[in-house]
Amino acid sequence: MIPLLDLKAHYAALRPEIEPAVLSVLASGNYVLGEQVQQFERDFAAYCGTRHAIAVNSGTSALHLALLAAGVGPGDEVITSPLTFVATASAIVYAGAQPVFVDVDPETLTLDPKRLEEAVTRRTKAIIPVHLHGQMADMGPILDRASHSHLHVIEDACQAHGAEYGGQRAGSMGVSGCFSFYPGKNLGACGEGGLVVTNDDRQMEIMRMLRDWGQEQRYHHALKGFNYRMDAVQGAILRVKLAHLEEWIAARRARAADYDRLLSGIPHLRLPVEAPGRRHVYHVYAVRTPERDDLRRHLEREGIQTGLHYPIPVHLQKAFRDLGYAEGDFPVAEAACREVLSLPIYPELAADQVENVAEAIMRDVYA
């Protein structure tokens, strides 16, 4: 079997580094935040090219704190993509604001800047572009439109660790950038984790307080905060893993290039596009086909796992019916949800395994 993701192989390769790091935390007796998390924050901020990083317990918490630090609250609207995991919209709701969706670009499936104008109202406070599948949204025109209306841009970079736009790293272009370290991410913890990067000193201070019960110092609560702290064990593990992220990105890009070469020209199969001036880090290698469900069943019979990122757009999810959207409102995103199929891709995936996947796809298409 070829899995969609192989976390056991991932751990086995790093075991000699991870286990001593974890044991050092256990021996220290300092299990929440602390030096390991602080050092990881410094390392990750340097990697992204930002001044600050605030480590938290999940990517959802990162989005929530970034919105609150930007002053988003009840009565505000936040524009984002309907083609994302529900956490993006949920964080907006947690802040008391209303998600407003715009459709995605048909090539990259990221937020379409040309559609922003129709969505901006006097209540709009922020834009959250989602860097989908490992590729950044078209940040230039998004930032230009935001600047025109004095809107905050908060990057949802939860799938885009190390992705680039014009040489700038994901998370470094907006007022803040939010990351998830869920185990399956390109940089994944052994459990839950998240982080916000920013260059804004005041927003950094607010987020540091909010993640730890709003404390300025112990038992002095300046804000109504949350328990969003990162565990020290996860900080230590992520420090180890961050040192390998660039080699893992290179491996993912190599396997994606193999897929591109082997699958090019197959009828009714659209391959992912790396837009000019961007570095795609291939968190997901998502092909598109009208026969998606048939192809998925065929690959399962062939012993190849696949994924759906995502089968239902957020505006059509039962939980978000109250927003008042209907089928047909965002046709590009809706079509993608019917057609997108994620193929196996991870740093440990071998070139011959990619060949096996491609051969299985061709057996189905040309049967």
Disulfide bonds with the S-S distance in Angstrom:
none
